[in-house]
């Protein structure tokens, strides 16, 4: 694809505890986008991103890998980092190169030590954040418990933009709270189908929608006053027009749910990354190490920020 406009670029760094499924999320995004012919997996040494000999041997990410993913007319640069404490320096340097940190959290274990540490680091960098609750199809997975733990640890500004249709062995798909529709990823044709929300999940979906509107309304003072005065809930157009602002201003931290192994919840996540996640211009000028700053402007002389270097004695 031709080089996209700056507003159509998304730089997303995947962070979190080792084993939460960061690499499998990146692999699922590559596969769903059509970039790869098969789903790469780490457990059998056939990952596209964990290609180093030591990573294949140990079955976890050691150094950052970059997956440029063309999706529709956007380009999503996915930066897959290590969640192992021994390699945190590489992860921290990679976080400086992105506009969004997507934290991958295991639905059974919840946010663990490295997740909490990296969350505080992202706060210090004023990096926009989102959460993907993975492995919701595993035994003992509980979405409500995972959300309660996230709220207790990271505050009340987190809110689901997708909720699971069932969980544990009963997990079938996700409900898109922004568009209020159910989404199922098919096994046979590898495509997502969209259906009305099942009646038994209608109340949970509406409760999540109400919280979403409560938080997003804060991005516009005039709408917020109307909302507080008891006027009707945000319209669909108002919600969608404010969501990217609320995320960029850290007023709202979106929480997604799914399973990377069976690819449920991945396509909707990619659509929301393109539609609502910040682009390189969203955070203003780039801060240099010496305290100066430069604007993000493709009409000026080229400038580069090197966040990772490699040394190969055979190249």
C-alpha positions, 0 to 999 in steps of 0.5 A, spaced: 500 500 500 502 507 498 504 511 504 498 513 508 496 520 511 499 521 518 492 521 520 491 514 518 497 511 521 496 508 528 502 506 533 500 501 538 504 498 543 502 491 546 504 491 553 502 487 559 504 480 563 508 475 560 503 469 558 497 474 557 497 473 550 500 479 547 504 476 541 498 471 540 494 478 539 498 481 534 498 474 530 491 474 530 491 481 527 496 479 522 491 473 520 484 477 520 487 482 516 489 477 511 497 479 512 499 472 513 496 465 511 495 462 517 495 464 525 502 464 528 503 461 534 508 461 539 507 454 543 510 450 537 515 455 535 511 457 528 510 465 530 511 470 525 513 475 531 517 471 536 522 468 530 529 469 534 532 462 536 532 464 544 524 466 543 523 459 539 526 455 545 523 459 551 516 460 548 516 467 550 518 474 547 525 477 549 525 483 544 520 488 541 517 485 534 514 490 529 508 488 525 505 493 520 498 491 518 494 494 513 487 494 514 482 498 510 485 504 508 489 505 515 496 502 517 496 499 524 504 499 526 503 493 532 509 493 537 509 487 540 514 487 547 516 483 552 512 482 559 518 479 562 521 483 568 528 482 565 527 485 558 523 491 561 528 496 558 526 494 551 519 495 553 520 502 556 523 504 550 518 501 545 513 505 549 516 512 547 515 510 540 507 509 540 501 513 541 497 508 545 499 502 549 494 496 549 495 492 555 493 485 554 490 482 561 489 474 562 481 473 564 483 468 569 489 471 572 487 478 571 492 484 571 499 482 574 505 485 577 508 487 570 501 490 568 501 494 574 508 497 573 508 498 566 501 502 567 504 506 572 510 508 567 505 509 561 501 514 566 508 518 567 509 518 559 502 521 558 501 515 554 493 513 552 491 506 554 486 501 552 485 494 555 484 487 551 482 482 556 484 475 553 483 468 554 475 469 556 474 462 553 478 459 558 476 455 564 474 459 570 474 466 566 470 471 569 469 478 565 466 481 571 471 479 576 476 482 571 473 488 570 472 489 578 480 488 579 481 493 573 477 498 577 480 497 583 487 497 581 487 503 575 481 507 577 473 508 574 475 511 568 476 504 565 469 502 561 468 496 556 467 497 549 465 490 548 463 485 553 463 477 552 457 473 549 458 467 555 465 466 558 469 460 559 466 454 555 460 458 553 464 463 550 461 465 543 462 472 541 462 479 543 457 485 544 460 491 541 457 497 546 459 502 541 454 500 535 450 495 540 450 489 536 453 482 537 459 480 533 461 472 532 467 470 528 466 464 524 470 458 524 469 456 517 470 462 512 474 466 517 469 472 517 465 476 522 458 476 522 454 481 525 447 480 529 442 483 534 444 483 541 441 476 544 435 478 549 439 475 555 445 480 554 440 486 553 441 489 560 448 488 561 449 491 554 445 497 556 449 498 563 455 498 559 453 503 554 450 508 560 457 508 563 460 509 556 456 515 555 457 518 562 465 518 561 465 520 554 460 526 555 466 529 559 470 530 553 465 536 551 463 541 556 456 543 553 454 536 552 456 534 559 452 540 562 446 537 558 447 530 560 448 532 567 441 536 567 437 530 565 437 530 558 437 524 553 443 520 553 448 521 548 446 520 540 450 515 536 453 521 532 455 525 539 458 518 542 462 517 536 464 524 535 467 524 542 470 517 543 477 519 540 477 525 544 475 522 550 481 516 549 486 521 547 485 526 553 485 520 558 478 521 560 476 514 558 480 508 557 476 502 553 476 495 555 476 490 549 474 482 551 475 476 546 480 470 545 486 471 540 486 463 539 479 463 536 480 470 534 473 472 537 473 480 538 479 481 534 476 484 527 472 489 532 478 491 536 482 493 529 476 497 527 476 501 533 483 502 533 483 505 526 476 509 528 478 511 535 485 510 537 490 516 537 494 518 531 501 521 531 498 528 531 494 527 537 499 528 542 502 535 539 509 536 539 514 530 540 518 532 546 526 531 545 531 528 550 534 535 551 527 538 553 526 541 546 520 539 542 518 538 534 511 538 531 509 532 527 509 535 520 510 531 514 512 538 510 518 539 514 525 536 514 525 529 515 526 527 523 527 520 526 526 517 533 530 511 534 527 507 539 531 500 538 537 498 535 540 491 533 547 489 532 548 482 528 555 480 527 553 476 521 550 482 517 
